[in-house]
Amino acid sequence: MKKNTYYFSHDYNAHSDFKILFLRQQLGIEGYGIYWFLIETLANADGILPLKVIPALSMQMHTTEAKVEAVIKNFELFEISENDFFSIRLNKNLQKLQDLKETNSIKGLKSAELKRLKTLSNSTTVEPQLNRGSTKERKGKEKKGKEIEEYNTFKDTEFNKEQNILERDTTRNVLLEKSNLFRKPNIPTQEQVWEVVCRAGGTKEMAVSFFQKYEAYGWVTSDGAITNFTPLANRFVNNWKKNDEKNPKVKKSIHTMTGTEKAELYEKQKKEYAEQNKLNQNDFESLNFEDI
């Protein structure tokens, strides 16, 4: 297993839970996928996230903010506290996992200390013959000293545990504040977009299309807020040119068309005109080119 891969308890029959069934009935398998994406994201964020990350999460899942918000708020699968949301069941499982790690850590420390003491005891030089009579007393003192050492180890471990929790929470808050989830986009003007697209060899049509695309996205991508649009604009222009090379648009003048092409164009325009004006069959058949 990879070093940075984490596991949390997952009920194999979660899809049969009545809340999940209602979710699937309303939003289909997409809603089910959104739910587990949220659970995994919460697990990576120590079990709680602010509601203001919904736009970024929806962008990562390539779905709408309305669907993500509906999964969080409408199916009793998550709890909402002020401006945050979380899963009680997930947090219980995460706490069990954390408790297990801490228990194993304490056991490991105790085991290591016992091994150290045993090794130290085995390497001790045999005492002189005069001290043989005090063996029982010596063993009693050694046992008591060992218990004191174990207690001190346990006490230090508990203190370190509390310190680690405080450091973890502080680090989490700092990382969240500096992450892309909270970074605001640097939104350019249309003139700035046109200037960059023009330098990249693009056209006004490309600039307008680029601006409208990312304006609709709120200037946010799956990687987070857009703070520098120039690389995206350059890539947009290059992709546009490549598509034009693959699919060249051949524009023909009416004067260069063959008779068959002119007839097809006339029939197409005639049908479009009839549909727009809701003409019946008789009127359609009596149309002349001048009428269109």
Secondary structure, 3 states (H helix, E strand, C coil): CCCCCCCCCCCCCHHHCHHHHHHHHHHHHHHHHHHHHHHHHHHHCCCEEEHHHHHHHHHHHCCCHHHHHHHHHCCCCCEEECCEEECHHHHHHHHHHHHHHHHHHHHHHHHHHHHHHHHHHHCCCCCCHHHHHHHHHHHHHHHHHHHHHHHHHHHHHHHHHHHHHHHHHHHHHHHHHHCCCCCCCCCCCHHHHHHHHHHCCCCHHHHHHHHHHHHHCCCEECCEECCCCHHHHHHHHHHHHHHHHHCCCCCCCCCCCCHHHHHHHHHHHHHHHHHHHCCCHHHHHCCCHHHC
